[in-house]
Amino acid sequence: MQEVYGAKARKDVEWRHRLARFVEGSLPVKEFCQAESVSEASFYRWRKQLGESGAGTADGFIDAGILRASGAQPAATEAASLEVRLELGHGLVLHIVRR
């Protein structure tokens, strides 16, 4: 069962990246799908599954914003830091801090 989950997770990440490329590009869906060697039906199914606007909108996604070079000052409207703590169960905790 773990192998199936691993394959699903990899596919999920693959489609998130693919949809991000679509959003950043300027190709129509048909041409984009041809270039990526995927069917339009798969494209639309994954886009719906991951969120209408494409990558990064599915439940659980956290957009941490753009990372700046070391020493760069954040704009007045940007948050200066980000801290995320995920309790994964069985005593496993993922703690991410960005300053």
Backbone as CSV, one residue per row, in Angstrom:
resi,resn,N_x,N_y,N_z,CA_x,CA_y,CA_z,C_x,C_y,C_z
1,MET,0.817,-1.202,0.000,0.000,0.000,0.000,0.860,1.265,0.000
2,GLN,2.008,1.222,0.684,2.862,2.393,0.741,3.391,2.760,-0.639
3,GLU,3.694,1.758,-1.480,4.164,2.038,-2.837,3.105,2.770,-3.637
4,VAL,1.841,2.390,-3.473,0.749,3.049,-4.182,0.663,4.499,-3.741
5,TYR,0.752,4.739,-2.411,0.701,6.107,-1.912,1.884,6.910,-2.440
6,GLY,3.059,6.296,-2.472,4.232,6.996,-2.970,4.063,7.402,-4.422
7,ALA,3.515,6.500,-5.227,3.278,6.804,-6.639,2.250,7.918,-6.775
8,LYS,1.197,7.875,-5.955,0.164,8.916,-5.991,0.759,10.266,-5.600
9,ALA,1.586,10.269,-4.567,2.196,11.521,-4.116,3.119,12.088,-5.193
10,ARG,3.882,11.222,-5.847,4.765,11.691,-6.924,3.955,12.263,-8.082
11,LYS,2.858,11.589,-8.423,1.993,12.051,-9.510,1.392,13.411,-9.159
12,ASP,0.981,13.554,-7.899,0.407,14.802,-7.415,1.414,15.950,-7.569
13,VAL,2.644,15.717,-7.139,3.694,16.740,-7.244,3.987,17.052,-8.713
14,GLU,4.056,16.003,-9.527,4.312,16.177,-10.954,3.253,17.080,-11.595
15,TRP,1.986,16.836,-11.265,0.910,17.642,-11.851,0.884,19.050,-11.277
16,ARG,1.240,19.230,-10.026,1.334,20.590,-9.466,2.362,21.408,-10.246
17,HIS,3.516,20.789,-10.512,4.561,21.483,-11.283,4.092,21.757,-12.709
18,ARG,3.444,20.770,-13.303,2.951,20.924,-14.679,1.939,22.071,-14.754
19,LEU,1.008,22.114,-13.798,-0.003,23.174,-13.812,0.613,24.541,-13.529
20,ALA,1.657,24.570,-12.721,2.360,25.835,-12.484,3.002,26.327,-13.783
21,ARG,3.587,25.398,-14.548,4.166,25.792,-15.844,3.090,26.331,-16.774
22,PHE,1.916,25.723,-16.748,0.820,26.200,-17.590,0.422,27.625,-17.205
23,VAL,0.262,27.865,-15.905,-0.157,29.185,-15.423,0.883,30.241,-15.790
24,GLU,2.166,29.888,-15.699,3.242,30.840,-16.000,3.410,31.070,-17.499
25,GLY,2.961,30.119,-18.308,3.137,30.219,-19.758,1.986,30.927,-20.434
26,SER,2.023,30.885,-21.751,0.990,31.579,-22.523,0.324,30.677,-23.568
27,LEU,0.604,29.378,-23.513,0.021,28.467,-24.498,-1.430,28.150,-24.163
28,PRO,-2.245,27.951,-25.189,-3.604,27.441,-24.947,-3.507,26.004,-24.420
29,VAL,-4.556,25.534,-23.780,-4.563,24.210,-23.170,-4.178,23.122,-24.169
30,LYS,-4.755,23.147,-25.337,-4.499,22.107,-26.329,-3.013,22.027,-26.685
31,GLU,-2.400,23.159,-26.962,-0.979,23.182,-27.331,-0.099,22.809,-26.145
32,PHE,-0.451,23.268,-24.962,0.306,22.935,-23.764,0.298,21.423,-23.535
33,CYS,-0.869,20.812,-23.651,-0.995,19.367,-23.446,-0.183,18.585,-24.478
34,GLN,-0.186,19.055,-25.712,0.620,18.397,-26.740,2.101,18.495,-26.395
35,ALA,2.538,19.668,-25.956,3.938,19.868,-25.601,4.347,19.009,-24.400
36,GLU,3.420,18.782,-23.468,3.688,17.996,-22.260,3.402,16.508,-22.458
37,SER,2.865,16.142,-23.613,2.488,14.756,-23.922,1.488,14.181,-22.923
38,VAL,0.455,14.990,-22.631,-0.641,14.542,-21.764,-1.958,14.853,-22.464
39,SER,-3.009,14.138,-22.088,-4.309,14.392,-22.708,-4.972,15.607,-22.074
40,GLU,-5.825,16.252,-22.846,-6.578,17.385,-22.316,-7.493,16.930,-21.182
41,ALA,-8.050,15.729,-21.294,-8.926,15.210,-20.243,-8.162,15.082,-18.926
42,SER,-6.924,14.583,-18.987,-6.108,14.470,-17.771,-5.803,15.851,-17.211
43,PHE,-5.478,16.783,-18.109,-5.182,18.149,-17.671,-6.351,18.731,-16.880
44,TYR,-7.542,18.658,-17.452,-8.708,19.231,-16.784,-9.048,18.481,-15.492
45,ARG,-8.902,17.153,-15.488,-9.198,16.388,-14.279,-8.243,16.772,-13.145
46,TRP,-6.941,16.858,-13.442,-5.973,17.222,-12.414,-6.147,18.669,-11.970
47,ARG,-6.451,19.566,-12.889,-6.652,20.960,-12.510,-7.834,21.080,-11.567
48,LYS,-8.888,20.336,-11.845,-10.045,20.363,-10.953,-9.699,19.743,-9.598
49,GLN,-8.980,18.641,-9.623,-8.611,17.948,-8.392,-7.700,18.801,-7.510
50,LEU,-6.768,19.526,-8.118,-5.802,20.310,-7.347,-6.266,21.742,-7.087
51,GLY,-7.341,22.144,-7.697,-7.847,23.496,-7.501,-8.030,24.191,-8.822
52,GLU,-9.071,24.971,-8.924,-9.450,25.582,-10.202,-8.361,26.431,-10.831
53,SER,-7.559,27.128,-10.053,-6.556,28.002,-10.668,-5.263,27.277,-10.991
54,GLY,-5.204,25.974,-10.681,-4.010,25.217,-11.035,-3.216,24.824,-9.816
55,ALA,-1.909,24.951,-9.922,-1.029,24.479,-8.860,-1.138,25.333,-7.609
56,GLY,-0.944,24.644,-6.501,-0.830,25.369,-5.251,-2.111,25.850,-4.636
57,THR,-3.266,25.379,-5.071,-4.500,25.855,-4.479,-5.278,24.748,-3.785
58,ALA,-4.740,23.543,-3.796,-5.436,22.444,-3.133,-5.395,22.638,-1.628
59,ASP,-6.345,22.050,-0.935,-6.367,22.144,0.523,-5.026,21.699,1.081
60,GLY,-4.545,22.424,2.077,-3.292,22.068,2.719,-2.080,22.754,2.137
61,PHE,-2.225,23.443,1.030,-1.079,24.119,0.428,-0.828,25.440,1.136
62,ILE,0.418,25.729,1.443,0.786,26.992,2.068,1.733,27.715,1.125
63,ASP,1.338,28.883,0.654,2.202,29.688,-0.200,3.079,30.544,0.700
64,ALA,4.360,30.244,0.727,5.294,30.966,1.586,5.813,32.233,0.918
65,GLY,5.365,32.516,-0.271,5.797,33.722,-0.964,7.145,33.520,-1.639
66,ILE,7.715,34.599,-2.091,8.979,34.560,-2.807,10.112,34.734,-1.809
67,LEU,11.100,33.849,-1.892,12.274,33.973,-1.028,13.205,35.022,-1.618
68,ARG,13.672,35.898,-0.769,14.582,36.956,-1.207,16.019,36.564,-0.902
69,ALA,16.928,37.211,-1.572,18.344,36.983,-1.299,18.656,37.397,0.130
70,SER,19.652,36.793,0.710,20.048,37.102,2.080,20.349,38.594,2.213
71,GLY,19.797,39.210,3.242,20.026,40.620,3.486,19.022,41.540,2.822
72,ALA,18.197,41.025,1.909,17.191,41.852,1.249,16.094,42.200,2.237
73,GLN,15.629,43.416,2.178,14.594,43.875,3.090,13.218,43.626,2.502
74,PRO,12.259,43.127,3.314,10.903,42.915,2.810,10.197,44.242,2.582
75,ALA,9.288,44.250,1.619,8.462,45.436,1.392,7.573,45.641,2.609
76,ALA,7.048,46.837,2.762,6.242,47.171,3.934,5.013,46.278,4.068
77,THR,4.476,45.798,2.951,3.258,44.987,3.002,3.542,43.500,3.175
78,GLU,4.794,43.082,3.080,5.137,41.671,3.193,5.387,41.283,4.642
79,ALA,5.066,40.032,4.959,5.383,39.516,6.287,6.889,39.296,6.364
80,ALA,7.481,39.620,7.509,8.917,39.505,7.662,9.354,38.068,7.926
81,SER,8.469,37.235,8.432,8.851,35.859,8.710,7.654,34.931,8.572
82,LEU,7.952,33.653,8.552,6.922,32.633,8.453,7.338,31.469,9.329
83,GLU,6.421,30.941,10.099,6.694,29.772,10.907,5.545,28.789,10.745
84,VAL,5.882,27.546,10.400,4.881,26.503,10.210,5.286,25.307,11.063
85,ARG,4.341,24.776,11.805,4.589,23.583,12.623,3.511,22.559,12.271
86,LEU,3.948,21.420,11.758,3.032,20.349,11.380,3.279,19.147,12.287
87,GLU,2.247,18.738,13.006,2.340,17.535,13.815,1.845,16.384,12.957
88,LEU,2.769,15.502,12.578,2.490,14.447,11.621,2.014,13.153,12.274
89,GLY,1.984,13.112,13.575,1.553,11.909,14.287,2.734,11.082,14.758
90,HIS,2.479,10.223,15.729,3.506,9.341,16.294,4.718,10.127,16.781
91,GLY,4.483,11.351,17.280,5.564,12.169,17.826,6.427,12.867,16.796
92,LEU,6.094,12.750,15.521,6.881,13.369,14.461,6.344,14.768,14.177
93,VAL,7.226,15.762,14.252,6.850,17.147,14.037,7.765,17.762,12.981
94,LEU,7.183,18.436,12.023,7.937,19.181,11.016,7.788,20.654,11.371
95,HIS,8.904,21.318,11.611,8.887,22.722,12.023,9.734,23.505,11.026
96,ILE,9.109,24.444,10.329,9.788,25.250,9.309,9.715,26.708,9.734
97,VAL,10.858,27.368,9.730,10.919,28.794,10.068,11.638,29.517,8.948
98,ARG,11.020,30.574,8.454,11.646,31.428,7.436,11.667,32.836,7.970
99,ARG,12.822,33.433,7.999,12.953,34.812,8.503,13.457,35.725,7.411
